[in-house]
């Protein structure tokens, strides 16, 4: 057994006392809920009565009986397949434009970042007005151009594309991270490329993007987690409609937990989502060795 001096024991005690609020918070608000949700996922738990063990029944019901489960997962995958790549392309392109050394560029960077500090609820209310089919700004512009209006949030065909368009409003957050990555690229690489006769496009493709891949990798992982957690905007703007076309996974999980009080069922959904996100993240990490460069070398 390791022998500790009296001074070391006192320091250890004092250190544990200082971090005890954090330890208590970690145990009560993180570790306990994780293990509790695992247990609840195998039970019939409605909050109003004690949980009743049902084994794999919740998971079996999700995959064999619940018609809204695959629909909510499909809606989420559809949103992820378009919102994530479009957001990344838009934020990288915007960062490249705002990385120019021009007068007043800091003002433009601030303007594009501002939407990220707006409350999500206020932003959603604003976009409800913009998408309004009768007097919204978008349809007013279309009418001025002689084009027919679009039923943005009232049509199953347009509801998800509308939310994807709205998601591009917040690319300023990723843009700031890309800007930091761009400014960290060594200048001598561009000078060497110029000596080899590279034009602007060639420097962007062969120098900027490869050196920016660590930042792209980070934003890809964070964005992947974000799109599968998409909830607030859909909850406020459409509440899953029309015809469940915007019933995203997290929104359906929320309904089961806090509307139908099927906490065990919702816990099973949460762990299925966890497995999906972890699997996709692991796939991204595994593929990163082929396209992520650190200091000119692959990971």
Protein Blocks (a to p, Z undefined) as FASTA:
>chain_A
ZZddfklmmmmmmmmmmmmmmmmmmmmmmmmmmmmmmmmmmcccehjaccddehjmmmmm
mmmmmmklmmmmmmmmmmmmmmmmmmmmmmmmmmmmmmpccehklmmmmmmmmmmmpcfk
lmmmmmmmmmpmklgmklmmmmmnopacddfklpfklmmmmmmmmmmmmmmmmmmmmmmm
mmmpcfklmmmmmmnopafklmmmmmmmmmmmmmmmmmmmmmmmmmmmgmklmmmmnnop
ahhllmcfklmmmmmmmmnopaklmmmmmmmmmmmmmmmmmmmmmmmmmmpceehiaZZ
